Amino acid sequence: MDRDYILGKEKIQKSVLKISSPSAISTVSTVIYNIIDTIFIGRYVFSIGIAAVSLYLPIQMMISSIAMLFASGVGSFISRQLGKKNIDKAEKAVGTLVAFILTISIILCIIGLIFTKDIVELFGARGNAIYYSSRYAEMMFIGILFNPLCLASNNVMRGEGSTKYSMIGTVISIISNIFLDFIFIVIFKWGVLGAGLATTIAKLINLLYVIYCFKFKTLLKVKLKYIKYDFKLIKECLPIGFSTFLNQFAGSISIMLLNNDLYHFGGNYVIAVYGIVFKLTSIIQKSVAGFNRGNQPLIGYNFGANNIKRVKEAVKWGFIFSTGVALIGTILIMIFSKPLSEMFTTKLALINYSSKILIIALLASPFLGIYFLSISFYRAIGRAKESIILSLFRRVIFFIPLLYILPYGFNLGLEGIWIVLPLSNFISALFAGTLLLRTLKTLKVN
């Protein structure tokens, strides 16, 4: 079906679902990558392996944040240009994005492979977790050659409304990852090294599919004449991308600090518990964030076309659908918290503790719909200031101070750390919802 019809004219509920659902599935698939690795590692390398993968998480988030600094802003820029029918300018943005991401990927890959041990120690690896984290990170650093390009391509596809192709590519790579995990971890017994290698090869397969889509499927094409450093264009996109960068970067720093606190109070065992909890709570967070990122081009397209009524309708239905997804996901994971924890390990103590902490961490998850909707809304309409503020609130302004106030200031120790997880989500969602409502009131319907 014609993209202009879906974005600009189709019944808004259908448009939101068509655009956002594939994006949500694609985004959740990135969590599934990590869950698959963690399940295999938990079963065959045990809790120290889970801790090693969890310790790599903030590194992965930081790498993604650098890629998204460029990719997110370009995606928003593309949506607005398509709303104005500026196809050529949108394709120039695609070429510029490819040029910058290629350069960044090569640089980060080299740095990662040279300083692997130093990096994992910087991000919280201690004791025997250093060895396992380093082995896993080595393979993942090779994957930097592919993963940022996949992230950038997904943002371009979302920007033009072709979220279906992004979803298909991710599903293909997930199936590949499961198959390769079984070969490398179960059959070859390569442990965390095999898990990292499986994920890296799966990302390469994803990239090959993306190249195919840009050649034969997508509206916008990657043209060689546009693959160059257009600093004027990228400067226009960076303020919006900076919001996504801050969100991911701040998340990386907050998890790094969290891992240090967890090690202080309970060692690598508690880090393994958080690794399980984070993977499962991320299913809700990523599905809601992905859904609203999928809704972003719909809002951006109609904002660019000055159709404010449709913008407000997209926001309303985005809230209804994403909140519904978050609520249902929260209830299901709470009900099945113990069976879900059992996927990762056979140790009863670890299962019981993880399922208990999982329920605590999920308490404010239904409110995340409004939080991620607010960030996507401001990115879509090109208002960088608000999106940056919201990105900082959840990860920095609330989370990091609470991470020290509750465990140390109120002497709650490990229990205080677990309370921070839902509390920071609730406060951030409340602030975001208030700001969004105020902004919507200022937008005049034509």
C-alpha positions as CSV (number, residue, x, y, z in Angstrom):
1,M,0.0,0.0,0.0
2,D,1.1,3.6,-0.8
3,R,3.2,5.0,2.1
4,D,1.7,8.5,1.7
5,Y,-1.8,7.0,2.1
6,I,-0.8,5.1,5.3
7,L,1.0,8.1,6.8
8,G,-1.3,10.9,5.7
9,K,-4.8,9.6,5.0
10,E,-5.6,6.1,6.4
11,K,-7.7,5.7,9.5
12,I,-5.4,6.7,12.3
13,Q,-5.8,3.6,14.4
14,K,-4.8,1.4,11.5
15,S,-1.9,3.7,10.6
16,V,-0.5,3.6,14.1
17,L,-0.7,-0.2,14.2
18,K,0.7,-0.7,10.7
19,I,3.6,1.6,11.3
20,S,4.3,0.9,15.0
21,S,3.8,-2.9,15.4
22,P,6.7,-4.0,13.2
23,S,8.9,-1.5,14.8
24,A,8.0,-2.8,18.3
25,I,8.7,-6.4,17.2
26,S,12.0,-5.4,15.6
27,T,13.1,-3.5,18.7
28,V,12.1,-6.3,21.1
29,S,14.1,-8.7,18.9
30,T,17.3,-6.9,20.0
31,V,16.3,-8.0,23.6
32,I,15.7,-11.5,22.4
33,Y,19.3,-11.6,21.1
34,N,20.6,-11.0,24.6
35,I,18.1,-13.3,26.2
36,I,19.0,-16.2,23.9
37,D,22.7,-15.7,24.7
38,T,22.0,-15.5,28.4
39,I,19.8,-18.6,28.4
40,F,22.5,-20.7,26.7
41,I,25.2,-19.2,28.8
42,G,23.3,-19.6,32.0
43,R,22.7,-23.3,31.2
44,Y,26.2,-24.1,30.0
45,V,28.5,-21.6,31.7
46,F,26.4,-20.9,34.8
47,S,26.0,-17.6,36.8
48,I,29.5,-16.3,36.1
49,G,28.6,-16.4,32.4
50,I,25.4,-14.5,33.0
51,A,27.4,-11.8,35.0
52,A,29.9,-11.6,32.1
53,V,27.1,-10.9,29.5
54,S,25.4,-8.4,31.9
55,L,28.7,-6.5,32.3
56,Y,29.0,-6.1,28.6
57,L,25.5,-4.5,28.4
58,P,26.5,-0.9,29.3
59,I,29.3,-1.2,26.7
60,Q,26.8,-2.3,24.1
61,M,24.5,0.6,25.1
62,M,27.3,3.1,24.8
63,I,28.2,1.9,21.3
64,S,24.6,2.0,20.2
65,S,24.3,5.6,21.6
66,I,27.1,6.8,19.4
67,A,25.4,5.2,16.3
68,M,22.0,6.6,17.3
69,L,23.5,10.1,17.7
70,F,23.4,10.2,13.9
71,A,20.8,7.6,13.0
72,S,17.9,8.9,15.2
73,G,18.1,12.5,14.0
74,V,18.4,11.5,10.4
75,G,15.4,9.2,10.7
76,S,13.3,12.1,12.1
77,F,14.7,14.4,9.4
78,I,13.7,11.9,6.7
79,S,10.1,11.7,8.0
80,R,9.6,15.4,7.8
81,Q,11.2,15.6,4.3
82,L,8.9,12.9,3.0
83,G,5.9,14.9,4.5
84,K,7.1,17.8,2.4
85,K,7.7,15.5,-0.7
86,N,11.5,16.2,-0.7
87,I,12.6,12.7,-1.8
88,D,16.0,13.9,-3.0
89,K,16.9,15.6,0.2
90,A,15.8,12.5,2.2
91,E,18.2,10.3,0.1
92,K,21.0,12.7,0.7
93,A,20.5,12.3,4.4
94,V,20.6,8.5,3.9
95,G,24.0,8.7,2.1
96,T,25.4,11.1,4.7
97,L,24.3,8.7,7.5
98,V,26.0,5.7,5.8
99,A,29.3,7.7,5.5
100,F,29.4,8.7,9.2
101,I,28.3,5.3,10.5
102,L,30.9,3.4,8.5
103,T,33.6,5.6,9.8
104,I,32.4,5.3,13.4
105,S,32.1,1.5,13.2
106,I,35.7,1.0,12.0
107,I,37.1,3.3,14.7
108,L,35.1,1.7,17.5
109,C,36.0,-1.8,16.4
110,I,39.7,-1.1,16.4
111,I,39.6,0.6,19.8
112,G,37.5,-2.3,21.3
113,L,39.8,-5.0,20.1
114,I,43.0,-3.3,21.3
115,F,41.7,-2.4,24.8
116,T,39.2,-5.2,25.5
117,K,40.4,-6.0,29.0
118,D,40.7,-2.4,30.1
119,I,37.2,-1.6,28.8
120,V,35.4,-4.4,30.6
121,E,37.2,-3.5,33.8
122,L,36.2,0.1,33.4
123,F,32.6,-1.0,33.1
124,G,32.6,-3.0,36.3
125,A,34.1,-6.5,35.6
126,R,35.8,-7.8,38.8
127,G,37.4,-11.0,39.8
128,N,36.9,-14.0,37.5
129,A,34.3,-12.2,35.6
130,I,37.1,-10.2,33.9
131,Y,38.1,-13.3,31.9
132,Y,34.6,-14.2,30.8
133,S,33.6,-10.6,30.0
134,S,36.7,-10.1,27.9
135,R,36.1,-13.3,25.8
136,Y,32.5,-12.3,25.1
137,A,33.5,-8.6,24.4
138,E,36.1,-9.6,21.8
139,M,33.5,-11.2,19.6
140,M,31.0,-8.4,20.1
141,F,33.6,-5.8,19.2
142,I,34.1,-7.5,15.8
143,G,30.3,-7.2,15.4
144,I,30.6,-3.4,15.7
145,L,31.4,-3.5,12.0
146,F,27.8,-4.6,11.3
147,N,25.6,-3.6,14.2
148,P,25.7,0.2,13.9
149,L,24.9,-0.1,10.2
150,C,21.8,-2.3,11.1
151,L,20.7,0.3,13.7
152,A,21.1,3.1,11.2
153,S,19.2,1.3,8.5
154,N,16.4,0.5,10.8
155,N,16.0,4.2,11.6
156,V,15.9,5.0,7.9
157,M,13.3,2.3,7.3
158,R,11.2,3.6,10.2
159,G,11.7,7.2,8.9
160,E,10.1,6.3,5.6
161,G,7.4,4.0,7.1
162,S,8.9,0.7,5.9
163,T,9.1,-0.8,9.4
164,K,8.0,-4.3,8.0
165,Y,11.4,-4.8,6.3
166,S,13.3,-3.9,9.5
167,M,11.2,-6.4,11.4
168,I,11.8,-9.2,8.9
169,G,15.5,-8.7,8.9
170,T,15.7,-8.8,12.7
171,V,13.6,-12.0,12.8
172,I,15.9,-13.7,10.3
173,S,18.9,-12.8,12.4
174,I,17.3,-14.1,15.6
175,I,16.6,-17.5,14.1
176,S,20.2,-17.5,12.9
177,N,21.4,-16.5,16.4
178,I,19.5,-19.4,18.0
179,F,20.9,-21.9,15.6
180,L,24.5,-20.6,15.9
181,D,24.3,-20.5,19.8
182,F,23.4,-24.1,19.8
183,I,26.3,-25.0,17.6
184,F,29.0,-22.8,19.2
185,I,27.9,-23.2,22.9
186,V,26.3,-26.7,23.1
187,I,28.2,-28.6,20.5
188,F,31.5,-26.9,20.3
189,K,31.4,-25.8,24.0
190,W,33.0,-22.4,23.3
191,G,31.0,-20.7,26.1
192,V,30.8,-16.9,26.2
193,L,33.1,-16.7,23.2
194,G,30.7,-18.8,21.2
195,A,27.8,-16.6,22.3
196,G,29.5,-13.5,21.1
197,L,30.5,-15.1,17.8
198,A,26.9,-16.3,17.2
199,T,25.5,-12.8,17.8
200,T,28.1,-11.2,15.6
201,I,27.4,-13.6,12.7
202,A,23.7,-13.1,13.1
203,K,24.1,-9.3,12.9
204,L,26.1,-9.8,9.6
205,I,23.2,-11.8,8.2
206,N,20.8,-9.0,9.3
207,L,23.1,-6.5,7.5
208,L,23.0,-8.5,4.3
209,Y,19.2,-8.6,4.3
210,V,19.2,-4.8,4.9
211,I,21.4,-4.3,1.8
212,Y,19.0,-6.4,-0.2
213,C,16.0,-4.3,1.0
214,F,17.7,-1.0,0.1
215,K,18.4,-2.4,-3.3
216,F,15.0,-3.8,-4.2
217,K,12.3,-2.9,-1.6
218,T,12.6,0.5,0.1
219,L,11.4,3.9,-1.2
220,L,14.7,5.6,-0.4
221,K,17.9,4.2,-1.9
222,V,21.5,4.3,-0.8
223,K,23.2,6.2,-3.7
224,L,27.0,6.2,-4.0
225,K,27.0,9.9,-5.0
226,Y,25.4,10.8,-1.7
227,I,27.8,8.7,0.5
228,K,29.9,11.6,1.7
229,Y,30.4,13.8,4.8
230,D,27.7,16.5,4.5
231,F,28.4,18.4,7.7
232,K,25.7,21.0,7.1
233,L,23.0,18.3,6.8
234,I,24.3,16.2,9.8
235,K,24.4,19.4,11.9
236,E,20.7,19.9,11.2
237,C,20.0,16.3,12.4
238,L,22.3,16.1,15.4
239,P,20.1,18.0,17.9
240,I,17.4,15.4,17.6
241,G,19.9,12.5,17.5
242,F,21.5,14.0,20.6
243,S,18.4,13.2,22.6
244,T,18.6,9.5,21.7
245,F,22.4,9.5,22.3
246,L,21.9,10.9,25.8
247,N,19.2,8.4,26.6
248,Q,21.5,5.5,25.6
249,F,24.7,7.0,26.9
250,A,23.1,7.9,30.2
251,G,21.7,4.4,30.4
252,S,25.1,2.9,29.9
253,I,26.6,5.1,32.7
254,S,23.7,4.3,35.0
255,I,24.1,0.5,34.5
256,M,27.8,0.7,34.9
257,L,27.3,2.5,38.3
258,L,24.6,0.0,39.2
259,N,26.9,-2.9,38.5
260,N,29.5,-1.4,40.8
261,D,27.0,-1.0,43.6
262,L,25.7,-4.5,43.0
263,Y,29.2,-5.9,43.2
264,H,29.8,-3.9,46.4
265,F,26.7,-5.4,48.1
266,G,26.6,-8.9,46.7
267,G,29.4,-9.7,44.2
268,N,29.1,-11.3,40.7
269,Y,26.1,-13.4,42.0
270,V,23.9,-10.3,42.4
271,I,25.1,-8.9,39.1
272,A,23.9,-12.2,37.5
273,V,20.5,-11.7,39.2
274,Y,20.2,-8.2,37.7
275,G,21.2,-9.7,34.4
276,I,18.2,-12.0,34.4
277,V,15.9,-9.2,35.7
278,F,17.1,-6.7,33.1
279,K,16.6,-9.1,30.2
280,L,13.0,-9.8,31.2
281,T,12.0,-6.2,32.1
282,S,13.6,-5.0,28.8
283,I,10.9,-6.9,26.9
284,I,8.4,-4.4,28.1
285,Q,10.6,-1.4,27.8
286,K,11.8,-2.2,24.3
287,S,8.4,-3.1,23.0
288,V,6.9,0.2,24.2
289,A,9.9,2.2,23.1
290,G,9.9,0.5,19.7
291,F,6.2,1.0,19.3
292,N,6.5,4.7,19.9
293,R,9.6,5.0,17.7
294,G,7.4,3.4,15.0
295,N,4.8,6.0,15.6
296,Q,7.4,8.7,15.3
297,P,7.4,8.9,11.4
298,L,3.6,9.1,11.5
299,I,3.7,12.1,13.8
300,G,6.7,13.7,11.9
301,Y,5.1,13.2,8.5
302,N,1.8,14.9,9.5
303,F,3.6,17.6,11.5
304,G,5.6,18.4,8.3
305,A,2.4,18.4,6.3
306,N,0.9,20.8,9.0
307,N,-1.9,18.3,9.7
308,I,-2.1,19.0,13.5
309,K,-5.4,17.1,14.0
310,R,-3.8,13.9,12.7
311,V,-0.7,14.5,14.9
312,K,-2.9,14.7,18.0
313,E,-4.8,11.6,17.0
314,A,-1.5,9.7,16.4
315,V,-0.4,10.7,19.9
316,K,-3.7,9.6,21.5
317,W,-3.7,6.2,19.9
318,G,0.0,5.7,20.5
319,F,-0.7,6.2,24.2
320,I,-3.6,3.8,24.2
321,F,-1.8,1.0,22.3
322,S,1.6,1.4,24.0
323,T,0.1,1.6,27.5
324,G,-2.0,-1.5,26.8
325,V,1.1,-3.4,25.6
326,A,3.0,-2.3,28.8
327,L,0.2,-3.3,31.1
328,I,-0.4,-6.7,29.5
329,G,3.3,-7.4,29.4
330,T,3.8,-6.5,33.0
331,I,0.9,-8.7,34.2
332,L,2.1,-11.7,32.2
333,I,5.7,-11.5,33.3
334,M,4.7,-11.0,36.9
335,I,2.5,-14.1,36.8
336,F,5.2,-16.2,35.1
337,S,8.2,-14.6,36.9
338,K,9.5,-17.9,38.3
339,P,9.1,-20.0,35.1
340,L,10.8,-17.2,33.1
341,S,13.7,-17.1,35.6
342,E,14.1,-20.8,35.3
343,M,14.9,-20.4,31.6
344,F,18.3,-18.9,32.6
345,T,19.5,-21.3,35.3
346,T,18.9,-24.5,37.1
347,K,20.0,-23.1,40.5
348,L,17.0,-22.8,42.8
349,A,18.3,-20.0,44.9
350,L,19.1,-17.9,41.8
351,I,15.7,-18.6,40.4
352,N,13.8,-17.6,43.5
353,Y,15.8,-14.5,44.1
354,S,15.5,-13.4,40.5
355,S,11.8,-13.9,40.3
356,K,11.3,-11.9,43.5
357,I,13.4,-8.9,42.2
358,L,11.7,-9.2,38.8
359,I,8.3,-8.5,40.3
360,I,9.7,-5.4,42.2
361,A,11.3,-4.1,39.1
362,L,8.1,-4.3,37.1
363,L,5.9,-2.3,39.5
364,A,6.0,0.9,37.4
365,S,6.4,-0.6,34.0
366,P,2.7,0.1,32.8
367,F,3.6,3.9,33.0
368,L,6.5,3.6,30.5
369,G,4.1,4.0,27.6
370,I,3.6,7.7,28.2
371,Y,7.3,8.2,28.9
372,F,8.5,6.8,25.6
373,L,5.6,8.3,23.7
374,S,6.6,11.8,25.0
375,I,10.3,11.3,23.8
376,S,9.2,10.1,20.4
377,F,6.7,13.0,20.0
378,Y,9.3,15.6,20.6
379,R,11.8,13.9,18.3
380,A,9.2,13.6,15.6
381,I,8.3,17.4,15.6
382,G,12.0,18.4,15.7
383,R,12.0,19.8,19.3
384,A,15.4,18.7,20.5
385,K,15.3,20.5,23.8
386,E,12.4,18.7,25.3
387,S,13.5,15.2,24.0
388,I,16.9,15.8,25.6
389,I,15.4,16.8,28.9
390,L,13.2,13.7,29.0
391,S,16.1,11.4,28.0
392,L,18.1,12.8,31.0
393,F,15.3,12.6,33.5
394,R,14.9,8.8,33.7
395,R,18.5,7.8,33.3
396,V,20.4,10.6,35.1
397,I,18.4,13.1,37.1
398,F,16.3,10.5,39.0
399,F,18.1,7.2,38.7
400,I,21.7,8.0,39.6
401,P,20.9,10.1,42.7
402,L,18.4,7.5,44.0
403,L,21.1,4.9,43.4
404,Y,23.1,6.4,46.2
405,I,20.4,8.0,48.4
406,L,18.4,4.9,49.1
407,P,21.2,2.3,49.5
408,Y,23.7,4.5,51.4
409,G,21.7,7.6,52.7
410,F,18.9,5.5,54.1
411,N,21.0,2.4,54.8
412,L,18.8,0.2,52.7
413,G,21.7,-1.5,51.0
414,L,20.8,-4.0,48.3
415,E,17.0,-3.5,48.9
416,G,17.4,0.2,48.2
417,I,19.0,-0.6,44.8
418,W,16.0,-2.8,43.8
419,I,13.5,-0.1,44.9
420,V,15.3,2.5,42.6
421,L,14.3,0.5,39.5
422,P,10.5,1.0,39.6
423,L,10.7,4.4,41.4
424,S,12.7,6.1,38.8
425,N,10.4,4.8,36.1
426,F,7.3,6.1,37.8
427,I,8.7,9.6,38.5
428,S,10.0,10.0,35.0
429,A,6.7,8.9,33.4
430,L,4.8,11.4,35.6
431,F,7.0,14.3,34.5
432,A,6.9,13.2,30.8
433,G,3.1,13.0,30.7
434,T,2.7,16.4,32.3
435,L,5.1,18.0,29.8
436,L,3.4,16.3,26.8
437,L,-0.1,17.4,27.7
438,R,1.0,21.0,28.1
439,T,2.7,20.9,24.6
440,L,-0.3,19.3,22.9
441,K,-2.5,22.1,24.2
442,T,-0.4,24.7,22.4
443,L,-0.7,23.0,19.0
444,K,-3.5,24.6,17.1
445,V,-5.7,22.4,14.8
446,N,-6.2,23.9,11.4
